């Protein structure tokens, strides 16, 4: 069974939209899912980028686009009380679940996404996150949230994502090294899984070898 790696951060409405649509794709192609929580802010910092919500013109465009995309896909989306928000409690809770109750991992991820993007709850609040885990019979204390092991696991996930060429969320990875980014690339992923990747690697290599025509600033 081929596995699909899904790199995500709860801070992204597009990661939420992708999560809502992944089950159908996984079912069609008989995939096993490997969800990997990463810190989007860490990806941005490593690549010298600002987040979309940090750029006023892009913020208004992205929010409109996310709401429009949700409406087109028939997915209810409600923004959380603050955005961007601190996703660390939710990301760390996800890693704790992966370690202690992997059989509940996808349920917890789905409920954390729904808490933020459908119920309008604040995942930056420890009590909100702990409440979601408690609904699944999973304890999550402030000591758990701040444990060195959980913090290190999130750093390792983010560093491994960077090493795999990931720069944003949601991103997807297949075992052959194929990488795609964005919830709007699920159709491409579906095509690749059905028909193979049409990308001409030789043309890509030529394109990447093209010299700069102007100096970067």
N, C-alpha and C positions, 0 to 999 in steps of 0.2 A: 504494500500500500504506500503510495507516494505521500509525503508529508508537505504541508503548506505552512511556512512560517509567517506569522502575522505580527509585525511590530506595531505597537500602539501606545498611545497616551490618552488618558481620559479627557485631557484638556481640549482635544480636537473634536469638533462636531463631525468632521469627515470620518474620523475613526469610528465614531458612534454609528454613522450611516453605513459604513462598511460592515461593521459587526452585525447589523440587522440583516444584511444581504448575504453574508458568508455561508450560513447554513444551507441555503439552496444550492450554491455552487459546490460546496463540499459534498453534498448528497449526490449531485449529478455526476461527479467525477470520482467518488469513492476515496476521498482524501482523508488523511488524519491531520488534525489541526494542531499547530504548535503556537499558542499565543505567547508573545514575549513583550512584557511591559518595559518601556524605556522612558527616559526623561526627555521630552521634546526640547525643553530648554537646553539640555546638555548637547543635543544634536545641533541646535542653532548656534550655540556658543562655539562649538568645535569647528564649525564651518564659517564663522564670522557673519552669521545672518541675524536679522531681527525677525521676531515672530510677526505673522500677518496682522495681529491685533495691535502691534506697536506702531504701525504705520497708518495714520488716520484714513487716507484714501482707500488703502487695501482693507482696513477693518470694515468699513461700511460695505465694500464690495463682497468680502468674504461672508459676512453675516447674511446679506441678501441672498448670496449664492447658496449657502447652506440651507436656508429656509426654503428657497425655491426647489432645490434638489430634493429635500425631504418631501415637499408637497407633490412633486412629480412622481416620486417613488412610493407615495402612499404611506409615508412614515411620519408619525407625530413627533415633532421636535419643539421643545421649549427651552430657551436659554436659561442657564443657571443664574443665581442672583448676582454673581460677579464673574467677569471673564475679561482677561485670563484669570484663572484661579490657581492656587497651589495644589498640584495633583499628588504631592508626595504621600499623604496618608493613604490614598486609594491605591497608588502604585505599590506601596509597601505592603498593604493588606493583601493585594493580589499575590505577591511573592510569598507571603506567609501561608496563604491558602494553597499555593502550588506545592509548598514544602509539606504541609500538614494534611491536606485533604485534596489531592489532585483530582479525585473523582468529582469534586464540586467546583472545580476551577472555572469552567465555562459558565456555570450558573451564576457564580459570584461576579464574574466579569460582566455578564449581561445585566445583572441587577445594579451594579455600580454605574454602568453606562446609563441605564434607565433612570437611576436616581438623579444624575446630573442633567440629562438631556431630555427627559420626559416629565419627571416630577419636579424639576426646578430646584433640587436640593444642592447644598453647598458641600462638595466633596473635600474642600480644604479643612472642614471641621472634623476633628477626630471622632466625635460622637456620631456624626452622620455615617461615617464609614464603618465604625464598630457596630452600629445598628443594622447595617446591611449584612454584615457577617453573622451577627447574632440570629438573624432570620434563618440562617442555614445551620445553626447550632455550632458556630465556630467562634471561639473566644478571640478577641483582639484587644490587647491592652496598650496603653501608651508606652510601656516598656517594650512591647513587641514592635511598635511603630518606630521606636528609636534605637532598636538593637543594632549593634555594629554589623552583625551578619546580614540582616535585611538590607541595610544601607549599602553594604559591599555588593550584595547580589544585584541591586539596581544599577550601581555603577558598572558592574561587569556586563550586565545586559546592554547598557548604553554603549560601552566601549566596544563590545562585540558587534553591535549593530553598525557602529561607525566603521569598523574594520571590514564589514560586509558591504560597505558603500551606501549604507542607509543615511539619508540626510533629513527625512521628514516622515510624518505619520499621516495616515496609515501607509505602511509599506508591506510588500509581500515577497516571499522568497520560495523558489522551488529548489529541489535537490540538485538540479543541473546548473545552478548558479544564476538562473533568471531572476531578475529583480524588477518589480514594478512599484510605482508610488501613486497614491491617490485613490479615493473611493471611486472616482470616475474611470479607473483603469480595470475595474472588475470585469467589464465586457472583454477587454483585451486578454485578461487572465483566462476567462472562459474559452475564448478562441484558441489560445495557446494550448490549453489542456485538451481541447477537442481535435485540433488540427496540427499541432506543432507550432513552433515559433517561426514566423515568416521573416524575422529580422535577418538581413544579409550581414553576416559578421565581417566579411571582407570590406564591404562598403563602410561599415561602422569604423573599422580600423583606419581606413583611409580618411574618413571624416575627422577622427580624433587626432590624426597626424597633421591635419591642416594647420599651418602656422598662423599665429595671431597677425591681424592686419593693423591693429592699433595696440598700444601698450596699455595694460590694465592700470587703473588708478589705485 
